[in-house]
Amino acid sequence: LPPGQLFELSQEIPFVPVPEMTLEEALERAYRERPDYLAAQERVQEAESARRAIVGEALPSVRVTADYGAIGLHVSSSLPTFSIVGALSVPIFEGGRVQGRLAQADSELRTRRARAEDAKAEIYYEVRTAFLDLKAMIFFSRLSSAC
């Protein structure tokens, strides 16, 4: 409760039905549906994709460009033209830059994985606490009804 707020204690504890799901089922549902955890998982996948893209930059690549057209003063006297160009790119002097970007991507990936694990642990704590609170309420409601 916020400081300074007036409240009144009650001896009556309302009836709370026992949940029909186990702790494991509640955890699985929370991991599957909680938007904060799902967003953390998406951020991990994004960091993994960025790392794979950086690794791909260090690989050789082949590029082929083709062009087809017509040249001439009149349509009836135009001649067909075409060109095909192939290029092979081997990043020889890019090793240091790629290694630096890869180290940065690895660091970002570790950070995002740690944040996802923190979110998972927080969800576990919240669900576990809710189950313990519910058990305590059930216990006290049975205790007060027995008296």
N, CA, C and O atoms as a GROMACS GRO file, in nm:
protein
  588
    1LEU      N    1   0.083  -0.118   0.000
    1LEU     CA    2   0.000   0.000   0.000
    1LEU      C    3   0.088   0.125   0.000
    1LEU      O    4   0.197   0.124   0.058
    2PRO      N    5   0.043   0.230  -0.063
    2PRO     CA    6   0.120   0.354  -0.061
    2PRO      C    7   0.127   0.411   0.080
    2PRO      O    8   0.033   0.394   0.158
    3PRO      N    9   0.236   0.478   0.115
    3PRO     CA   10   0.248   0.536   0.249
    3PRO      C   11   0.137   0.638   0.274
    3PRO      O   12   0.103   0.716   0.185
    4GLY      N   13   0.082   0.637   0.394
    4GLY     CA   14  -0.019   0.734   0.431
    4GLY      C   15  -0.161   0.694   0.394
    4GLY      O   16  -0.255   0.762   0.434
    5GLN      N   17  -0.179   0.586   0.319
    5GLN     CA   18  -0.313   0.545   0.280
    5GLN      C   19  -0.381   0.474   0.397
    5GLN      O   20  -0.321   0.388   0.461
    6LEU      N   21  -0.503   0.512   0.424
    6LEU     CA   22  -0.578   0.448   0.531
    6LEU      C   23  -0.639   0.318   0.481
    6LEU      O   24  -0.687   0.310   0.368
    7PHE      N   25  -0.637   0.217   0.566
    7PHE     CA   26  -0.698   0.090   0.531
    7PHE      C   27  -0.752   0.026   0.657
    7PHE      O   28  -0.712   0.061   0.768
    8GLU      N   29  -0.842  -0.068   0.638
    8GLU     CA   30  -0.906  -0.135   0.750
    8GLU      C   31  -0.889  -0.285   0.731
    8GLU      O   32  -0.919  -0.339   0.625
    9LEU      N   33  -0.842  -0.352   0.836
    9LEU     CA   34  -0.823  -0.496   0.829
    9LEU      C   35  -0.955  -0.567   0.851
    9LEU      O   36  -1.040  -0.521   0.927
   10SER      N   37  -0.972  -0.679   0.785
   10SER     CA   38  -1.094  -0.758   0.796
   10SER      C   39  -1.057  -0.898   0.838
   10SER      O   40  -0.953  -0.950   0.799
   11GLN      N   41  -1.142  -0.959   0.917
   11GLN     CA   42  -1.120  -1.096   0.960
   11GLN      C   43  -1.173  -1.196   0.858
   11GLN      O   44  -1.136  -1.313   0.860
   12GLU      N   45  -1.257  -1.148   0.770
   12GLU     CA   46  -1.317  -1.237   0.671
   12GLU      C   47  -1.220  -1.260   0.554
   12GLU      O   48  -1.165  -1.166   0.498
   13ILE      N   49  -1.202  -1.385   0.522
   13ILE     CA   50  -1.120  -1.420   0.407
   13ILE      C   51  -1.214  -1.483   0.305
   13ILE      O   52  -1.279  -1.584   0.334
   14PRO      N   53  -1.222  -1.425   0.186
   14PRO     CA   54  -1.316  -1.478   0.088
   14PRO      C   55  -1.274  -1.616   0.039
   14PRO      O   56  -1.156  -1.651   0.040
   15PHE      N   57  -1.373  -1.693  -0.003
   15PHE     CA   58  -1.346  -1.825  -0.057
   15PHE      C   59  -1.275  -1.812  -0.192
   15PHE      O   60  -1.317  -1.736  -0.279
   16VAL      N   61  -1.170  -1.888  -0.206
   16VAL     CA   62  -1.094  -1.888  -0.332
   16VAL      C   63  -1.090  -2.033  -0.380
   16VAL      O   64  -1.040  -2.120  -0.309
   17PRO      N   65  -1.140  -2.059  -0.499
   17PRO     CA   66  -1.136  -2.198  -0.548
   17PRO      C   67  -0.992  -2.240  -0.578
   17PRO      O   68  -0.908  -2.159  -0.619
   18VAL      N   69  -0.967  -2.366  -0.556
   18VAL     CA   70  -0.834  -2.421  -0.583
   18VAL      C   71  -0.811  -2.420  -0.734
   18VAL      O   72  -0.897  -2.464  -0.810
   19PRO      N   73  -0.696  -2.371  -0.778
   19PRO     CA   74  -0.672  -2.370  -0.923
   19PRO      C   75  -0.663  -2.511  -0.979
   19PRO      O   76  -0.616  -2.603  -0.913
   20GLU      N   77  -0.707  -2.524  -1.101
   20GLU     CA   78  -0.709  -2.655  -1.163
   20GLU      C   79  -0.583  -2.681  -1.245
   20GLU      O   80  -0.577  -2.776  -1.323
   21MET      N   81  -0.482  -2.597  -1.227
   21MET     CA   82  -0.358  -2.620  -1.300
   21MET      C   83  -0.242  -2.633  -1.201
   21MET      O   84  -0.245  -2.578  -1.091
   22THR      N   85  -0.143  -2.706  -1.244
   22THR     CA   86  -0.025  -2.725  -1.161
   22THR      C   87   0.071  -2.609  -1.182
   22THR      O   88   0.053  -2.526  -1.272
   23LEU      N   89   0.172  -2.604  -1.099
   23LEU     CA   90   0.273  -2.500  -1.112
   23LEU      C   91   0.343  -2.510  -1.248
   23LEU      O   92   0.369  -2.408  -1.312
   24GLU      N   93   0.373  -2.631  -1.290
   24GLU     CA   94   0.442  -2.650  -1.419
   24GLU      C   95   0.355  -2.601  -1.535
   24GLU      O   96   0.406  -2.539  -1.629
   25GLU      N   97   0.226  -2.630  -1.529
   25GLU     CA   98   0.136  -2.584  -1.636
   25GLU      C   99   0.126  -2.432  -1.636
   25GLU      O  100   0.123  -2.370  -1.743
   26ALA      N  101   0.121  -2.372  -1.518
   26ALA     CA  102   0.114  -2.226  -1.511
   26ALA      C  103   0.242  -2.163  -1.563
   26ALA      O  104   0.237  -2.062  -1.633
   27LEU      N  105   0.356  -2.223  -1.531
   27LEU     CA  106   0.484  -2.170  -1.582
   27LEU      C  107   0.491  -2.182  -1.734
   27LEU      O  108   0.532  -2.088  -1.802
   28GLU      N  109   0.452  -2.298  -1.786
   28GLU     CA  110   0.456  -2.316  -1.931
   28GLU      C  111   0.366  -2.214  -2.001
   28GLU      O  112   0.404  -2.158  -2.104
   29ARG      N  113   0.249  -2.192  -1.944
   29ARG     CA  114   0.156  -2.095  -2.003
   29ARG      C  115   0.214  -1.954  -1.996
   29ARG      O  116   0.203  -1.877  -2.091
   30ALA      N  117   0.274  -1.920  -1.884
   30ALA     CA  118   0.333  -1.787  -1.870
   30ALA      C  119   0.448  -1.767  -1.968
   30ALA      O  120   0.459  -1.660  -2.029
   31TYR      N  121   0.534  -1.867  -1.984
   31TYR     CA  122   0.645  -1.856  -2.079
   31TYR      C  123   0.593  -1.844  -2.222
   31TYR      O  124   0.656  -1.778  -2.306
   32ARG      N  125   0.481  -1.906  -2.250
   32ARG     CA  126   0.426  -1.905  -2.385
   32ARG      C  127   0.350  -1.776  -2.416
   32ARG      O  128   0.343  -1.735  -2.532
   33GLU      N  129   0.293  -1.710  -2.312
   33GLU     CA  130   0.203  -1.598  -2.338
   33GLU      C  131   0.250  -1.463  -2.287
   33GLU      O  132   0.195  -1.361  -2.328
   34ARG      N  133   0.350  -1.458  -2.201
   34ARG     CA  134   0.391  -1.330  -2.146
   34ARG      C  135   0.463  -1.246  -2.252
   34ARG      O  136   0.564  -1.290  -2.306
   35PRO      N  137   0.412  -1.126  -2.283
   35PRO     CA  138   0.472  -1.045  -2.389
   35PRO      C  139   0.615  -1.001  -2.359
   35PRO      O  140   0.696  -0.989  -2.451
   36ASP      N  141   0.648  -0.976  -2.231
   36ASP     CA  142   0.783  -0.933  -2.199
   36ASP      C  143   0.884  -1.044  -2.227
   36ASP      O  144   0.994  -1.018  -2.276
   37TYR      N  145   0.847  -1.168  -2.194
   37TYR     CA  146   0.938  -1.280  -2.220
   37TYR      C  147   0.948  -1.310  -2.369
   37TYR      O  148   1.056  -1.338  -2.420
   38LEU      N  149   0.835  -1.304  -2.439
   38LEU     CA  150   0.836  -1.328  -2.583
   38LEU      C  151   0.920  -1.221  -2.654
   38LEU      O  152   0.992  -1.252  -2.749
   39ALA      N  153   0.911  -1.097  -2.609
   39ALA     CA  154   0.992  -0.990  -2.668
   39ALA      C  155   1.140  -1.014  -2.642
   39ALA      O  156   1.223  -0.990  -2.730
   40ALA      N  157   1.174  -1.061  -2.523
   40ALA     CA  158   1.314  -1.092  -2.492
   40ALA      C  159   1.365  -1.205  -2.582
   40ALA      O  160   1.479  -1.200  -2.628
   41GLN      N  161   1.282  -1.305  -2.606
   41GLN     CA  162   1.320  -1.414  -2.695
   41GLN      C  163   1.342  -1.362  -2.838
   41GLN      O  164   1.436  -1.404  -2.906
   42GLU      N  165   1.255  -1.272  -2.883
   42GLU     CA  166   1.271  -1.213  -3.017
   42GLU      C  167   1.400  -1.134  -3.027
   42GLU      O  168   1.466  -1.137  -3.130
   43ARG      N  169   1.435  -1.062  -2.921
   43ARG     CA  170   1.560  -0.985  -2.923
   43ARG      C  171   1.681  -1.078  -2.930
   43ARG      O  172   1.781  -1.044  -2.993
   44VAL      N  173   1.673  -1.193  -2.865
   44VAL     CA  174   1.782  -1.291  -2.874
   44VAL      C  175   1.795  -1.342  -3.017
   44VAL      O  176   1.906  -1.351  -3.070
   45GLN      N  177   1.682  -1.374  -3.080
   45GLN     CA  178   1.686  -1.422  -3.219
   45GLN      C  179   1.740  -1.315  -3.313
   45GLN      O  180   1.812  -1.346  -3.407
   46GLU      N  181   1.705  -1.189  -3.287
   46GLU     CA  182   1.755  -1.079  -3.370
   46GLU      C  183   1.906  -1.067  -3.356
   46GLU      O  184   1.976  -1.045  -3.456
   47ALA      N  185   1.958  -1.080  -3.235
   47ALA     CA  186   2.103  -1.072  -3.213
   47ALA      C  187   2.175  -1.190  -3.279
   47ALA      O  188   2.285  -1.174  -3.331
   48GLU      N  189   2.113  -1.308  -3.276
   48GLU     CA  190   2.173  -1.424  -3.343
   48GLU      C  191   2.177  -1.402  -3.494
   48GLU      O  192   2.276  -1.438  -3.559
   49SER      N  193   2.071  -1.344  -3.550
   49SER     CA  194   2.069  -1.316  -3.695
   49SER      C  195   2.174  -1.212  -3.732
   49SER      O  196   2.241  -1.226  -3.834
   50ALA      N  197   2.190  -1.110  -3.649
   50ALA     CA  198   2.291  -1.008  -3.676
   50ALA      C  199   2.431  -1.068  -3.672
   50ALA      O  200   2.517  -1.031  -3.752
   51ARG      N  201   2.455  -1.161  -3.580
   51ARG     CA  202   2.586  -1.226  -3.572
   51ARG      C  203   2.612  -1.310  -3.697
   51ARG      O  204   2.722  -1.308  -3.752
   52ARG      N  205   2.509  -1.384  -3.741
   52ARG     CA  206   2.526  -1.464  -3.863
   52ARG      C  207   2.554  -1.376  -3.985
   52ARG      O  208   2.631  -1.414  -4.072
   53ALA      N  209   2.492  -1.258  -3.991
   53ALA     CA  210   2.516  -1.166  -4.102
   53ALA      C  211   2.659  -1.116  -4.101
   53ALA      O  212   2.720  -1.101  -4.207
   54ILE      N  213   2.714  -1.090  -3.984
   54ILE     CA  214   2.852  -1.043  -3.975
   54ILE      C  215   2.948  -1.153  -4.017
   54ILE      O  216   3.047  -1.126  -4.086
   55VAL      N  217   2.920  -1.276  -3.978
   55VAL     CA  218   3.004  -1.389  -4.021
   55VAL      C  219   2.997  -1.402  -4.173
   55VAL      O  220   3.098  -1.431  -4.237
   56GLY      N  221   2.880  -1.382  -4.231
   56GLY     CA  222   2.864  -1.391  -4.376
   56GLY      C  223   2.941  -1.283  -4.452
   56GLY      O  224   2.978  -1.304  -4.568
   57GLU      N  225   2.965  -1.168  -4.388
   57GLU     CA  226   3.041  -1.062  -4.454
   57GLU      C  227   3.186  -1.104  -4.480
   57GLU      O  228   3.248  -1.053  -4.574
   58ALA      N  229   3.239  -1.193  -4.401
   58ALA     CA  230   3.378  -1.236  -4.417
   58ALA      C  231   3.395  -1.342  -4.524
   58ALA      O  232   3.507  -1.378  -4.560
   59LEU      N  233   3.284  -1.393  -4.576
   59LEU     CA  234   3.292  -1.498  -4.679
   59LEU      C  235   3.306  -1.436  -4.818
   59LEU      O  236   3.258  -1.325  -4.841
   60PRO      N  237   3.371  -1.507  -4.910
   60PRO     CA  238   3.378  -1.458  -5.048
   60PRO      C  239   3.239  -1.455  -5.110
   60PRO      O  240   3.151  -1.534  -5.074
   61SER      N  241   3.220  -1.363  -5.205
   61SER     CA  242   3.090  -1.354  -5.270
   61SER      C  243   3.108  -1.342  -5.421
   61SER      O  244   3.211  -1.293  -5.469
   62VAL      N  245   3.007  -1.386  -5.494
   62VAL     CA  246   3.006  -1.380  -5.640
   62VAL      C  247   2.886  -1.297  -5.680
   62VAL      O  248   2.776  -1.314  -5.626
   63ARG      N  249   2.907  -1.205  -5.777
   63ARG     CA  250   2.797  -1.122  -5.825
   63ARG      C  251   2.797  -1.127  -5.977
   63ARG      O  252   2.902  -1.112  -6.041
   64VAL      N  253   2.680  -1.148  -6.034
   64VAL     CA  254   2.664  -1.151  -6.179
   64VAL      C  255   2.558  -1.047  -6.216
   64VAL      O  256   2.449  -1.045  -6.160
   65THR      N  257   2.593  -0.959  -6.311
   65THR     CA  258   2.503  -0.856  -6.358
   65THR      C  259   2.485  -0.872  -6.508
   65THR      O  260   2.583  -0.887  -6.581
   66ALA      N  261   2.360  -0.868  -6.555
   66ALA     CA  262   2.331  -0.883  -6.697
   66ALA      C  263   2.243  -0.768  -6.743
   66ALA      O  264   2.162  -0.716  -6.668
   67ASP      N  265   2.262  -0.729  -6.870
   67ASP     CA  266   2.182  -0.620  -6.928
   67ASP      C  267   2.151  -0.657  -7.074
   67ASP      O  268   2.237  -0.708  -7.146
   68TYR      N  269   2.029  -0.630  -7.115
   68TYR     CA  270   1.988  -0.655  -7.253
   68TYR      C  271   1.912  -0.532  -7.300
   68TYR      O  272   1.829  -0.478  -7.226
   69GLY      N  273   1.939  -0.489  -7.421
   69GLY     CA  274   1.870  -0.371  -7.475
   69GLY      C  275   1.884  -0.363  -7.626
   69GLY      O  276   1.924  -0.460  -7.691
   70ALA      N  277   1.849  -0.247  -7.681
   70ALA     CA  278   1.858  -0.223  -7.826
   70ALA      C  279   1.924  -0.087  -7.847
   70ALA      O  280   1.904   0.006  -7.768
   71ILE      N  281   2.002  -0.075  -7.954
   71ILE     CA  282   2.070   0.050  -7.986
   71ILE      C  283   2.046   0.082  -8.132
   71ILE      O  284   2.050  -0.007  -8.217
   72GLY      N  285   2.023   0.207  -8.162
   72GLY     CA  286   2.000   0.249  -8.300
   72GLY      C  287   1.919   0.377  -8.306
   72GLY      O  288   1.861   0.420  -8.207
   73LEU      N  289   1.916   0.439  -8.427
   73LEU     CA  290   1.843   0.564  -8.444
   73LEU      C  291   1.694   0.540  -8.466
   73LEU      O  292   1.612   0.622  -8.427
   74HIS      N  293   1.661   0.430  -8.528
   74HIS     CA  294   1.521   0.397  -8.556
   74HIS      C  295   1.493   0.257  -8.503
   74HIS      O  296   1.582   0.175  -8.487
   75VAL      N  297   1.366   0.233  -8.475
   75VAL     CA  298   1.327   0.103  -8.423
   75VAL      C  299   1.354  -0.005  -8.526
   75VAL      O  300   1.395  -0.116  -8.491
   76SER      N  301   1.332   0.026  -8.652
   76SER     CA  302   1.350  -0.075  -8.756
   76SER      C  303   1.498  -0.108  -8.779
   76SER      O  304   1.531  -0.218  -8.823
   77SER      N  305   1.587  -0.015  -8.748
   77SER     CA  306   1.730  -0.042  -8.772
   77SER      C  307   1.807  -0.065  -8.643
   77SER      O  308   1.930  -0.066  -8.646
   78SER      N  309   1.740  -0.084  -8.531
   78SER     CA  310   1.811  -0.103  -8.404
   78SER      C  311   1.872  -0.242  -8.397
   78SER      O  312   1.820  -0.338  -8.455
   79LEU      N  313   1.978  -0.251  -8.327
   79LEU     CA  314   2.050  -0.378  -8.307
   79LEU      C  315   2.042  -0.418  -8.159
   79LEU      O  316   2.049  -0.332  -8.070
   80PRO      N  317   2.029  -0.545  -8.134
   80PRO     CA  318   2.025  -0.588  -7.993
   80PRO      C  319   2.164  -0.577  -7.930
   80PRO      O  320   2.266  -0.605  -7.993
   81THR      N  321   2.165  -0.537  -7.802
   81THR     CA  322   2.291  -0.532  -7.727
   81THR      C  323   2.271  -0.606  -7.596
   81THR      O  324   2.161  -0.612  -7.543
   82PHE      N  325   2.378  -0.660  -7.547
   82PHE     CA  326   2.371  -0.726  -7.417
   82PHE      C  327   2.511  -0.724  -7.357
   82PHE      O  328   2.612  -0.713  -7.426
   83SER      N  329   2.512  -0.735  -7.226
   83SER     CA  330   2.640  -0.745  -7.154
   83SER      C  331   2.618  -0.831  -7.030
   83SER      O  332   2.512  -0.828  -6.968
   84ILE      N  333   2.719  -0.906  -6.997
   84ILE     CA  334   2.718  -0.989  -6.877
   84ILE      C  335   2.849  -0.963  -6.805
   84ILE      O  336   2.956  -0.974  -6.864
   85VAL      N  337   2.840  -0.930  -6.678
   85VAL     CA  338   2.958  -0.902  -6.598
   85VAL      C  339   2.954  -0.990  -6.474
   85VAL      O  340   2.851  -1.000  -6.406
   86GLY      N  341   3.064  -1.052  -6.445
   86GLY     CA  342   3.077  -1.134  -6.325
   86GLY      C  343   3.186  -1.076  -6.236
   86GLY      O  344   3.288  -1.029  -6.287
   87ALA      N  345   3.166  -1.080  -6.106
   87ALA     CA  346   3.266  -1.028  -6.013
   87ALA      C  347   3.278  -1.123  -5.894
   87ALA      O  348   3.178  -1.174  -5.843
   88LEU      N  349   3.400  -1.145  -5.852
   88LEU     CA  350   3.429  -1.225  -5.735
   88LEU      C  351   3.492  -1.133  -5.631
   88LEU      O  352   3.591  -1.066  -5.659
   89SER      N  353   3.435  -1.131  -5.513
   89SER     CA  354   3.485  -1.046  -5.406
   89SER      C  355   3.538  -1.133  -5.293
   89SER      O  356   3.464  -1.213  -5.236
   90VAL      N  357   3.666  -1.117  -5.263
   90VAL     CA  358   3.729  -1.192  -5.154
   90VAL      C  359   3.779  -1.089  -5.053
   90VAL      O  360   3.876  -1.018  -5.080
   91PRO      N  361   3.714  -1.080  -4.937
   91PRO     CA  362   3.755  -0.979  -4.839
   91PRO      C  363   3.885  -1.017  -4.768
   91PRO      O  364   3.884  -1.083  -4.664
   92ILE      N  365   3.996  -0.975  -4.825
   92ILE     CA  366   4.128  -1.010  -4.771
   92ILE      C  367   4.166  -0.918  -4.655
   92ILE      O  368   4.212  -0.965  -4.551
   93PHE      N  369   4.147  -0.789  -4.672
   93PHE     CA  370   4.193  -0.692  -4.574
   93PHE      C  371   4.081  -0.646  -4.478
   93PHE      O  372   4.092  -0.540  -4.417
   94GLU      N  373   3.978  -0.724  -4.466
   94GLU     CA  374   3.865  -0.687  -4.380
   94GLU      C  375   3.863  -0.766  -4.249
   94GLU      O  376   3.770  -0.751  -4.170
   95GLY      N  377   3.964  -0.848  -4.225
   95GLY     CA  378   3.963  -0.937  -4.109
   95GLY      C  379   3.949  -0.866  -3.976
   95GLY      O  380   3.868  -0.907  -3.893
   96GLY      N  381   4.025  -0.759  -3.955
   96GLY     CA  382   4.019  -0.687  -3.827
   96GLY      C  383   3.885  -0.621  -3.804
   96GLY      O  384   3.832  -0.625  -3.692
   97ARG      N  385   3.830  -0.561  -3.908
   97ARG     CA  386   3.700  -0.495  -3.894
   97ARG      C  387   3.591  -0.597  -3.865
   97ARG      O  388   3.505  -0.575  -3.779
   98VAL      N  389   3.594  -0.708  -3.937
   98VAL     CA  390   3.492  -0.812  -3.916
   98VAL      C  391   3.507  -0.874  -3.778
   98VAL      O  392   3.407  -0.900  -3.710
   99GLN      N  393   3.631  -0.897  -3.734
   99GLN     CA  394   3.652  -0.956  -3.602
   99GLN      C  395   3.603  -0.862  -3.492
   99GLN      O  396   3.547  -0.908  -3.392
  100GLY      N  397   3.624  -0.732  -3.509
  100GLY     CA  398   3.574  -0.635  -3.412
  100GLY      C  399   3.422  -0.634  -3.406
  100GLY      O  400   3.363  -0.633  -3.298
  101ARG      N  401   3.359  -0.633  -3.524
  101ARG     CA  402   3.213  -0.635  -3.528
  101ARG      C  403   3.158  -0.766  -3.472
  101ARG      O  404   3.052  -0.768  -3.410
  102LEU      N  405   3.231  -0.876  -3.496
  102LEU     CA  406   3.188  -1.006  -3.444
  102LEU      C  407   3.197  -1.008  -3.291
  102LEU      O  408   3.109  -1.061  -3.224
  103ALA      N  409   3.303  -0.952  -3.236
  103ALA     CA  410   3.316  -0.944  -3.089
  103ALA      C  411   3.203  -0.860  -3.030
  103ALA      O  412   3.148  -0.895  -2.925
  104GLN      N  413   3.170  -0.752  -3.096
  104GLN     CA  414   3.060  -0.667  -3.051
  104GLN      C  415   2.926  -0.742  -3.059
  104GLN      O  416   2.844  -0.732  -2.967
  105ALA      N  417   2.905  -0.816  -3.166
  105ALA     CA  418   2.780  -0.894  -3.181
  105ALA      C  419   2.772  -1.005  -3.077
  105ALA      O  420   2.664  -1.032  -3.024
  106ASP      N  421   2.885  -1.069  -3.047
  106ASP     CA  422   2.886  -1.173  -2.943
  106ASP      C  423   2.850  -1.115  -2.807
  106ASP      O  424   2.776  -1.176  -2.730
  107SER      N  425   2.904  -0.997  -2.778
  107SER     CA  426   2.873  -0.931  -2.652
  107SER      C  427   2.724  -0.896  -2.643
  107SER      O  428   2.661  -0.917  -2.540
  108GLU      N  429   2.670  -0.844  -2.751
  108GLU     CA  430   2.527  -0.810  -2.754
  108GLU      C  431   2.441  -0.935  -2.739
  108GLU      O  432   2.338  -0.933  -2.671
  109LEU      N  433   2.482  -1.044  -2.801
  109LEU     CA  434   2.408  -1.170  -2.791
  109LEU      C  435   2.409  -1.222  -2.647
  109LEU      O  436   2.306  -1.266  -2.596
  110ARG      N  437   2.525  -1.217  -2.582
  110ARG     CA  438   2.532  -1.261  -2.442
  110ARG      C  439   2.443  -1.175  -2.353
  110ARG      O  440   2.375  -1.227  -2.264
  111THR      N  441   2.443  -1.044  -2.378
  111THR     CA  442   2.360  -0.954  -2.298
  111THR      C  443   2.212  -0.986  -2.316
  111THR      O  444   2.137  -0.992  -2.218
  112ARG      N  445   2.171  -1.007  -2.439
  112ARG     CA  446   2.029  -1.034  -2.464
  112ARG      C  447   1.988  -1.171  -2.410
  112ARG      O  448   1.875  -1.187  -2.363
  113ARG      N  449   2.076  -1.268  -2.417
  113ARG     CA  450   2.044  -1.398  -2.358
  113ARG      C  451   2.031  -1.387  -2.206
  113ARG      O  452   1.942  -1.448  -2.146
  114ALA      N  453   2.118  -1.309  -2.144
  114ALA     CA  454   2.110  -1.289  -1.999
  114ALA      C  455   1.980  -1.220  -1.961
  114ALA      O  456   1.917  -1.256  -1.862
  115ARG      N  457   1.939  -1.120  -2.040
  115ARG     CA  458   1.813  -1.051  -2.011
  115ARG      C  459   1.693  -1.144  -2.028
  115ARG      O  460   1.597  -1.137  -1.952
  116ALA      N  461   1.699  -1.232  -2.127
  116ALA     CA  462   1.590  -1.329  -2.146
  116ALA      C  463   1.585  -1.426  -2.029
  116ALA      O  464   1.476  -1.462  -1.983
  117GLU      N  465   1.700  -1.469  -1.981
  117GLU     CA  466   1.703  -1.558  -1.865
  117GLU      C  467   1.653  -1.487  -1.740
  117GLU      O  468   1.585  -1.547  -1.657
  118ASP      N  469   1.686  -1.359  -1.726
  118ASP     CA  470   1.634  -1.281  -1.613
  118ASP      C  471   1.482  -1.271  -1.620
  118ASP      O  472   1.414  -1.285  -1.518
  119ALA      N  473   1.429  -1.248  -1.738
  119ALA     CA  474   1.283  -1.240  -1.755
  119ALA      C  475   1.219  -1.374  -1.720
  119ALA      O  476   1.113  -1.378  -1.658
  120LYS      N  477   1.283  -1.482  -1.760
  120LYS     CA  478   1.230  -1.615  -1.730
  120LYS      C  479   1.233  -1.640  -1.580
  120LYS      O  480   1.137  -1.695  -1.524
  121ALA      N  481   1.340  -1.601  -1.513
  121ALA     CA  482   1.349  -1.619  -1.369
  121ALA      C  483   1.246  -1.532  -1.296
  121ALA      O  484   1.189  -1.575  -1.196
  122GLU      N  485   1.223  -1.412  -1.346
  122GLU     CA  486   1.123  -1.324  -1.285
  122GLU      C  487   0.983  -1.384  -1.299
  122GLU      O  488   0.903  -1.377  -1.206
  123ILE      N  489   0.954  -1.441  -1.415
  123ILE     CA  490   0.824  -1.505  -1.435
  123ILE      C  491   0.809  -1.623  -1.340
  123ILE      O  492   0.704  -1.642  -1.279
  124TYR      N  493   0.914  -1.703  -1.326
  124TYR     CA  494   0.909  -1.816  -1.233
  124TYR      C  495   0.880  -1.767  -1.092
  124TYR      O  496   0.795  -1.823  -1.023
  125TYR      N  497   0.950  -1.662  -1.050
  125TYR     CA  498   0.930  -1.607  -0.917
  125TYR      C  499   0.786  -1.559  -0.897
  125TYR      O  500   0.725  -1.588  -0.795
  126GLU      N  501   0.733  -1.487  -0.994
  126GLU     CA  502   0.597  -1.434  -0.982
  126GLU      C  503   0.493  -1.546  -0.977
  126GLU      O  504   0.401  -1.540  -0.895
  127VAL      N  505   0.507  -1.646  -1.062
  127VAL     CA  506   0.411  -1.757  -1.063
  127VAL      C  507   0.422  -1.838  -0.935
  127VAL      O  508   0.321  -1.874  -0.875
  128ARG      N  509   0.544  -1.866  -0.894
  128ARG     CA  510   0.566  -1.943  -0.770
  128ARG      C  511   0.510  -1.868  -0.650
  128ARG      O  512   0.447  -1.928  -0.563
  129THR      N  513   0.532  -1.738  -0.643
  129THR     CA  514   0.479  -1.657  -0.534
  129THR      C  515   0.327  -1.657  -0.534
  129THR      O  516   0.265  -1.666  -0.428
  130ALA      N  517   0.268  -1.647  -0.651
  130ALA     CA  518   0.122  -1.650  -0.660
  130ALA      C  519   0.067  -1.783  -0.610
  130ALA      O  520  -0.035  -1.786  -0.541
  131PHE      N  521   0.133  -1.894  -0.644
  131PHE     CA  522   0.087  -2.025  -0.598
  131PHE      C  523   0.102  -2.036  -0.447
  131PHE      O  524   0.013  -2.091  -0.380
  132LEU      N  525   0.212  -1.986  -0.391
  132LEU     CA  526   0.230  -1.991  -0.246
  132LEU      C  527   0.128  -1.903  -0.175
  132LEU      O  528   0.075  -1.942  -0.071
  133ASP      N  529   0.100  -1.785  -0.230
  133ASP     CA  530  -0.003  -1.698  -0.171
  133ASP      C  531  -0.139  -1.766  -0.175
  133ASP      O  532  -0.216  -1.759  -0.078
  134LEU      N  533  -0.168  -1.830  -0.283
  134LEU     CA  534  -0.296  -1.900  -0.297
  134LEU      C  535  -0.307  -2.014  -0.197
  134LEU      O  536  -0.413  -2.032  -0.136
  135LYS      N  537  -0.200  -2.090  -0.179
  135LYS     CA  538  -0.202  -2.199  -0.081
  135LYS      C  539  -0.221  -2.145   0.061
  135LYS      O  540  -0.292  -2.204   0.142
  136ALA      N  541  -0.155  -2.031   0.090
  136ALA     CA  542  -0.170  -1.971   0.222
  136ALA      C  543  -0.312  -1.923   0.245
  136ALA      O  544  -0.367  -1.941   0.353
  137MET      N  545  -0.373  -1.862   0.143
  137MET     CA  546  -0.511  -1.816   0.156
  137MET      C  547  -0.605  -1.934   0.178
  137MET      O  548  -0.697  -1.925   0.260
  138ILE      N  549  -0.584  -2.042   0.107
  138ILE     CA  550  -0.668  -2.160   0.123
  138ILE      C  551  -0.651  -2.218   0.262
  138ILE      O  552  -0.749  -2.257   0.327
  139PHE      N  553  -0.528  -2.225   0.309
  139PHE     CA  554  -0.501  -2.278   0.442
  139PHE      C  555  -0.570  -2.194   0.548
  139PHE      O  556  -0.636  -2.249   0.637
  140PHE      N  557  -0.556  -2.062   0.540
  140PHE     CA  558  -0.617  -1.975   0.641
  140PHE      C  559  -0.769  -1.973   0.632
  140PHE      O  560  -0.836  -1.959   0.734
  141SER      N  561  -0.824  -1.986   0.512
  141SER     CA  562  -0.969  -1.991   0.500
  141SER      C  563  -1.024  -2.120   0.561
  141SER      O  564  -1.130  -2.118   0.623
  142ARG      N  565  -0.954  -2.229   0.544
  142ARG     CA  566  -0.997  -2.355   0.606
  142ARG      C  567  -0.979  -2.350   0.758
  142ARG      O  568  -1.060  -2.403   0.833
  143LEU      N  569  -0.872  -2.286   0.801
  143LEU     CA  570  -0.845  -2.273   0.942
  143LEU      C  571  -0.952  -2.186   1.010
  143LEU      O  572  -0.999  -2.219   1.119
  144SER      N  573  -0.989  -2.076   0.944
  144SER     CA  574  -1.091  -1.988   1.004
  144SER      C  575  -1.229  -2.052   1.000
  144SER      O  576  -1.311  -2.027   1.089
  145SER      N  577  -1.257  -2.133   0.900
  145SER     CA  578  -1.389  -2.199   0.895
  145SER      C  579  -1.398  -2.314   0.995
  145SER      O  580  -1.507  -2.350   1.038
  146ALA      N  581  -1.283  -2.372   1.034
  146ALA     CA  582  -1.282  -2.480   1.132
  146ALA      C  583  -1.303  -2.425   1.271
  146ALA      O  584  -1.352  -2.497   1.359
  147CYS      N  585  -1.267  -2.300   1.295
  147CYS     CA  586  -1.279  -2.240   1.429
  147CYS      C  587  -1.415  -2.194   1.455
  147CYS      O  588  -1.443  -2.141   1.563
   0.00000   0.00000   0.00000
